[in-house]
Amino acid sequence: MTLLTSLIAIALAALGAVLASFVGVVVERIHTGATWANDRSRCDACARTLTTRDLLPVISWLIARGICRTCGARIPVRHAVVEAITALSFVSAYSVVGLSVSLLFMCAALLVLLFIVLYDMRHTIVSMRAVLIFIALALSYRLLVTPELIGLSLLVAGCAASVFLLFHLISRGRAMGLGDAPVVLGLSLLAGPPAVLPGVLFSFWIGAIYGIGVLVTTPRGHRMGIEVPFVPFLALGFLLAYFSGWNPLPLF
């Protein structure tokens, strides 16, 4: 890795973390009456206006050891984790496609995907407007990187989405949400045909591990009614399959 390549990777990591923080703010302020453009960020516990020192992605959380400097309230670790994952995703995208127009579409798709994931986690609803934008960006990316395979990509993506739609219909929405199918369509286009089956497999593995963790750490009397959105697991599974290139089922 040359010095220039390293500098570009560092810059993309920083950009990814900053943009992830911004997307997080937008999701948090939707439907609250606050605007992301004018309202300053504040501590949720003591309402202290946050300064630049408090807003450095990942770094601020590590320096503050996950607590507010004023009131000592705990700052959720998910903010730092989301910023770190987005930074890593930007760097991984650069390692796959290099500094190109397709990188721009990939990073844009990753940010819209992040919005979809965070919105689903907060409201347990998949934003269909965001999903349509995500599908358009994913399709544009696929046309740029493998235009000769676009027919196969659309076919595989359509089949994968149809399977998830079938899960939803058969279970009457209990096993799979309606919004998961179009998200799978976009993820399949973004990751490409070779990563679809591994992506689905990884998604269920990650979801199962998380589910076991919830069951182990939640008292028995409080386990009923726990809803866990599946979109975050889909995003992690497909991106892991695409960026790692790992196929646990080499025959497929």
GIDATA-V708531 format. One record per residue. N is the residue number from 1. RES is the residue in one letter. SS is DSSP state (h for helix, s for strand, l for the rest). PSI is psi in radians with two decimals (none if undefined). BURIAL is + if it has 9 or more other ideal C-beta (glycine too) atoms within 8 Angstrom, else -. Layout:
BEGIN
n: (N N)
res: (RES RES)
ss: (SS SS)
psi: (PSI PSI)
burial: (BURIAL BURIAL)
END
This chain:
BEGIN
n: (1 2 3 4 5 6 7 8 9 10 11 12 13 14 15 16 17 18 19 20 21 22 23 24 25 26 27 28 29 30 31 32 33 34 35 36 37 38 39 40 41 42 43 44 45 46 47 48 49 50 51 52 53 54 55 56 57 58 59 60 61 62 63 64 65 66 67 68 69 70 71 72 73 74 75 76 77 78 79 80 81 82 83 84 85 86 87 88 89 90 91 92 93 94 95 96 97 98 99 100 101 102 103 104 105 106 107 108 109 110 111 112 113 114 115 116 117 118 119 120 121 122 123 124 125 126 127 128 129 130 131 132 133 134 135 136 137 138 139 140 141 142 143 144 145 146 147 148 149 150 151 152 153 154 155 156 157 158 159 160 161 162 163 164 165 166 167 168 169 170 171 172 173 174 175 176 177 178 179 180 181 182 183 184 185 186 187 188 189 190 191 192 193 194 195 196 197 198 199 200 201 202 203 204 205 206 207 208 209 210 211 212 213 214 215 216 217 218 219 220 221 222 223 224 225 226 227 228 229 230 231 232 233 234 235 236 237 238 239 240 241 242 243 244 245 246 247 248 249 250 251 252)
res: (M T L L T S L I A I A L A A L G A V L A S F V G V V V E R I H T G A T W A N D R S R C D A C A R T L T T R D L L P V I S W L I A R G I C R T C G A R I P V R H A V V E A I T A L S F V S A Y S V V G L S V S L L F M C A A L L V L L F I V L Y D M R H T I V S M R A V L I F I A L A L S Y R L L V T P E L I G L S L L V A G C A A S V F L L F H L I S R G R A M G L G D A P V V L G L S L L A G P P A V L P G V L F S F W I G A I Y G I G V L V T T P R G H R M G I E V P F V P F L A L G F L L A Y F S G W N P L P L F)
ss: (l l h h h h h h h h h h h h h h h h h h h h h h h h h h h l l l l l l l l l l l l s l l l l l l s l l h h h l l l l h h h h h l l l s l l l l l l s l l h h h h h h h h h h h h h h h h h h h h h l l l h h h h h h h h h h h h h h h h h h h h h h h l l l l h h h h h h h h h h h h h h h h h h l h h h h h h h h h h h h h h h h h h h h h h h h h l l l l l l h h h h h h h h h h h h h h l h h h h h h h h h h h h h h h h h h h h h h h h h l l h h h l l l l l l l l h h h h h h h h h h h h h h l l l l l l l l)
psi: (2.16 2.93 -0.73 -0.75 -0.71 -0.72 -0.69 -0.73 -0.73 -0.75 -0.72 -0.65 -0.78 -0.74 -0.76 -0.75 -0.74 -0.80 -0.60 -0.71 -0.72 -0.80 -0.69 -0.71 -0.75 -0.81 -0.73 -0.55 -0.13 2.35 0.26 -0.20 -0.26 2.66 2.49 -0.33 -0.65 -0.60 2.27 2.63 2.46 2.78 2.32 -0.42 -0.88 -0.07 0.30 2.35 2.24 2.48 3.10 -0.62 -0.53 -0.20 0.12 2.09 2.34 -0.89 -0.79 -0.71 -0.71 -0.76 -0.72 -0.06 0.60 0.35 2.70 2.37 -0.41 -0.94 -0.17 0.11 2.53 2.32 2.15 2.33 -0.33 -0.52 -0.83 -0.66 -0.78 -0.75 -0.72 -0.73 -0.71 -0.72 -0.80 -0.65 -0.72 -0.77 -0.71 -0.71 -0.71 -0.67 -0.44 -0.82 -0.12 -2.99 1.68 3.06 -0.63 -0.52 -0.67 -0.77 -0.66 -0.81 -0.68 -0.73 -0.68 -0.67 -0.71 -0.68 -0.71 -0.74 -0.79 -0.77 -0.87 -0.66 -0.72 -0.67 -0.61 -0.69 -0.08 0.64 2.38 2.13 1.89 -0.53 -0.78 -0.65 -0.71 -0.71 -0.74 -0.77 -0.73 -0.75 -0.73 -0.73 -0.73 -0.73 -0.77 -0.64 -0.56 -0.70 -0.64 1.16 -0.49 -0.28 0.32 -0.62 -0.83 -0.70 -0.76 -0.69 -0.84 -0.74 -0.73 -0.70 -0.77 -0.78 -0.64 -0.64 -0.75 -0.60 -0.67 -0.71 -0.75 -0.78 -0.75 -0.71 -0.02 0.67 -0.04 -0.62 -0.46 2.35 2.73 -0.56 -0.24 -0.60 -0.91 -0.51 -0.73 -0.66 -0.86 -0.75 -0.67 -0.68 -0.69 -0.77 -0.47 2.77 -0.77 -0.42 -0.03 -0.95 -0.83 -0.65 -0.76 -0.76 -0.82 -0.67 -0.80 -0.62 -0.85 -0.74 -0.68 -0.75 -0.76 -0.75 -0.71 -0.71 -0.71 -0.76 -0.69 -0.66 -0.14 2.24 2.59 -0.71 -0.17 0.17 -0.42 2.40 0.07 2.13 2.21 1.98 2.46 -0.29 -0.74 -0.66 -0.64 -0.81 -0.83 -0.75 -0.81 -0.71 -0.65 -0.77 -0.71 -0.86 -0.52 -0.49 0.20 2.17 1.85 -0.18 1.30 -0.36 -0.28 none)
burial: (- - - - - + - + + - - + + + + + + + + + + + + + + + + - + - - - - - - - - - - - - - + - - - - + - + - - - + + + + + - + + - - + - - + + - - - - + - + - - - + + - + + + + + + + + + + + + + - + + - - - - + + - + + + + + + + + + + + + + + + + - - - - - + + - - + + + + + + - + + + + + + - + + - - - + + - - + + - + + + - + + + - + + - + + - - + - - - - + + - + + + + + + + + + + + + + + + - + + + + + + + + + + + + + - - + + - - + - - - + - - - - + - - - - - + + + + + + + + + + + + + + + - - - + - - - - -)
END
